[in-house]
Amino acid sequence: MDRKEFLAAVKAGTLRGAYLLEGVEENLKGAALQSLRKALLPDGLEELNESILENPATDAIIAAAETLPFLADKRLVVVREHPALAGRADADERLCGYLPRLPDSCILVFLCRGKADARKKLYKAIQKSGGAVSFSPMGDGELNAWICKGFAALGKQCEPRVASLLAFTVGNDTALMRGEMEKLAALCGERESVTEADVRAVATRSVECTVFEMVDAVVAGQEGRAFGLLRDMLTTGSDRLGILAMLLRQYRLLQHVKIMQFEKRTPQQIKQGLGIAPFAAERCIRQAAAYTGGEVRKAVDWCLDMEYQVKSGKANQEGALEAVMLRLFALRRARQGAAG
């Protein structure tokens, strides 16, 4: 079951038995649990009809589930961070065997931070009844719609293109996105609409966005800006090898662009073929225009070779990324020299 099906079941009042809320999207997971609470628990009687258990024993889970609701149809039992779902232990057979026998008066929800361990017996027991609900990051279209709706709730208008730029800039973590949206709404003041200029002025850039901008600087021959962006990423705790992997990904995207252009595909087909946000795809096409196919292939090979050198212990991580960037700038200067 995905989160949309779960929320539809909450709205329709058709939930039965045990559920597991897991996945990397903690903000959406928390919002789904709040929606369930609001739908299930009568106003003013929430505390009398909900049990929140932290890493409980099986006896405690069963006792809470067997307790009858008070002036309500259902009782909600929330189990947080059960070790049998985090891979730290195995659930006992009694708990797994009890789940199919849950009373109709109880909805049992296991809440797991991050992804649960699908190999565990408890996960399989919940999944068997269709109760495993995954909260993965939103896709581009869904995230953009969520951003526009979120701004509307804050009393601001946001065009789809501005939402796409914000998603590209911040990333797809909705908890971080919520904070950025509130910051932008405050920046607008009495102004009704959020603009691209607002996003560029104050939105916090993700590592992926910063790598895009770093490649923009390399393409433009702006060595100071490129190394400044690298320094910013390192200062905020990003790992050199992780940045190198993203730089490799970026040049692979440019390589895909060159291949699709060789195949005479239209710009729209290229954007769709890249499988990334439209705003990011447009920037990839612009970046690719600064290179020949052979030059992009060289850049990919350099990134791959340096990644192998570091991971195999033949090169130190310190300075490896900087060495690749210097080669990329040398590639650009060599092309300019040949053109001159």
Secondary structure, 3 states (H helix, E strand, C coil): CEHHHHHHHHHHCCCCEEEEEEECCHHHHHHHHHHHHHHHCCCCCCCCCEEEEECCCHHHHHHHHHCCCCCCCCEEEEEECCCCCCCCCCCCHHHHHHHHHCCCCEEEEEECCECCCCCCHHHHHHHHCCCEEECCCCCHHHHHHHHHHHHHHCCCEECHHHHHHHHHHHCCCHHHHHHHHHHHHHHHCCCCEECHHHHHHHCCCCHHHHHHHHHHHHHHCCHHHHHHHHHHHHHCCCCHHHHHHHHHHHHHHHHHHHHHHHCCCCHHHHHHHHCCCHHHHHHHHHHHCCCCHHHHHHHHHHHHHHHHHHHCCCCCCCCHHHHHHHHHHHHHHHHHHHHC
